[in-house]
Amino acid sequence: MGKPSDLVQGTLDLLILKAISLEPKHGWAIAKRIQQIFGEVLQVQQGSLYPALHRLEQKGWIKAKWKDTETGRQAKFYSLSVCGPCAA
């Protein structure tokens, strides 16, 4: 059986993938979406979210693109990769 931290990491990865499954989102919007789904039961901190996003991007599961947000600032928007890990 894996370590508890592996379980938490895998769960966070799945939550991120679910949050961006319909449309690309920037980090703050991903955290808000997860909070919408789970309310106060589960809140993702930036110290966990951004390393997870970078890890998923390095694995090829998601891709990132700099775009303007609704407020006009630049942010990295994350979306699912077309083929994910099979592209490697």
N, C-alpha and C positions, 0 to 999 in steps of 0.2 A: 504494500500500500504506500502511496506517495506521502510526502510531508504535508502538514496542514497548509503551509505557505503555497505549495503547488496547487492545492485545491482552490485557494483564494485567488491565485493568479489565473488559473484556468477559468474560474467563474467570472472574473473581471473581463477577461478576453471575450468570453461569450456575450456578456452584457454590452460591451463596446460594439461587437459585430452586429448585435441586434439593433442597437441604437442607430447605426448608420446603414441598416439594410434597405431602407426606403429612399433615403437621399443623403448626400454628403452633409456633414456637420463639422463645425469647429469644436475644439476641446470643451469650451464652456457649455455649448449646446448639447454635447454628448452627456456631460455630467448632469445637466438639467433634465434631459430626457430620462436618464436612469432614475433620477429623483422623482419624476412624474410617475414612472411605473411603480416604484416601490415606496414612495412617500418618505416618511421619516425613518422607516425600517432600515434603509440602506442609503448611505451617502458616500460618494466617491470623492476622495480628497485629491487635489492636484498632484501631490507627491506620489500617488499611486497611478493616477490616470495617464499622465504624460509619459512616464517610463513604459507603461503598457502600450500606448499608442506607438511609441518608437519601436518597441519590440515586435509588434504586429506588422509594422511597416518593413522592418528588416527581414521578417519571415516571408514577406510578399503577400500577406493576407489582405492588407489594405494599402491604399496609395494616398498620397497627400499632394495638395495643390494650393498655392497661395492665391487667395481671392479677397475681394472686399466684403466686409460684413454689412449688415443692414445699417450700421452706424457709420460706415465709410472707412473703418480702419482695416488694415490687412490682417488676415488670420489664415492659418493652415486649415484647410478643409479636408476631412478624411472621408474616403469612400471605399467600398469593397473593391478588391482587385477582380478583374475579369475572370482570371483562372486561379488566382490564389497561389498556393505553393506549387502547383503543377507547372507554373511558368518557368521555374528554375531549371 
